[in-house]
Amino acid sequence: MGDSPERLGNEASFVALCGVSPVEHFSRRHHFRRLHRGGRPAGQCRLHRIVQTRLRQDLRTQDYYARRIKEGKARREIIR
């Protein structure tokens, strides 16, 4: 966020700044979302570290992860 956190009015602007906002992607057979490739790599790294820490320590995150695995989602998709 830097020295001016007031420029981030909501979660969507923070996600866009870090470069992890979902982008619709279409091909002939598949319709899916991928992550926006722009943004700051340092922000992406920090968010990844937060996710990894929560997966190890937070029970709510572990329950969410287990539920999504049962639904057939891949680890990468769950983390995204």
C-alpha positions in Angstrom: 0.0 0.0 0.0 2.9 2.3 0.5 2.6 5.7 2.2 -1.0 6.4 1.1 -3.4 3.7 2.2 -6.4 6.0 1.5 -6.0 5.4 -2.2 -7.3 1.8 -1.7 -11.0 2.4 -1.3 -12.0 -1.3 -1.2 -10.8 -4.9 -1.5 -11.0 -4.9 -5.3 -8.5 -2.1 -5.6 -6.1 -3.9 -3.2 -6.5 -7.1 -5.3 -5.8 -5.2 -8.5 -2.8 -3.5 -7.0 -1.3 -6.9 -6.0 -2.1 -8.3 -9.4 -4.3 -11.2 -8.2 -7.6 -10.2 -9.6 -9.4 -12.9 -11.6 -9.8 -12.4 -15.4 -12.3 -14.3 -17.5 -10.6 -16.5 -20.0 -12.3 -18.3 -22.9 -11.2 -21.0 -25.2 -13.2 -23.2 -27.6 -14.0 -25.8 -25.0 -13.3 -24.2 -21.6 -14.4 -21.1 -19.7 -12.3 -20.3 -16.7 -10.7 -17.6 -14.7 -7.0 -16.9 -14.5 -5.1 -14.3 -12.4 -4.3 -10.9 -13.9 -0.6 -10.9 -14.8 0.0 -7.3 -13.8 0.6 -5.9 -10.4 3.5 -5.9 -8.0 5.4 -9.1 -7.5 6.1 -8.2 -3.8 2.4 -8.0 -3.1 1.8 -11.4 -4.8 4.6 -12.9 -2.7 3.2 -11.5 0.5 -0.3 -12.8 -0.3 1.1 -16.2 -1.1 3.0 -16.3 2.2 -0.3 -15.4 4.1 -2.2 -18.2 2.4 0.5 -20.7 3.2 0.6 -19.7 6.8 -3.1 -19.8 7.2 -3.2 -23.2 5.6 -0.9 -24.5 8.3 -2.3 -22.7 11.3 -5.9 -21.5 10.8 -8.7 -24.1 11.3 -11.2 -22.2 9.2 -8.8 -22.2 6.3 -8.0 -25.8 6.7 -11.7 -26.7 6.8 -12.3 -24.6 3.6 -9.3 -26.4 1.9 -10.7 -29.8 2.9 -14.2 -29.0 1.6 -12.8 -27.8 -1.7 -10.7 -30.9 -2.1 -13.8 -33.0 -1.6 -15.5 -31.0 -4.4 -12.7 -32.1 -6.7 -10.8 -28.8 -7.0 -7.0 -28.7 -7.5 -4.7 -27.3 -4.9 -3.6 -24.4 -7.2 -7.2 -23.5 -7.9 -8.1 -23.5 -4.2 -5.2 -21.2 -3.3 -6.1 -18.9 -6.2 
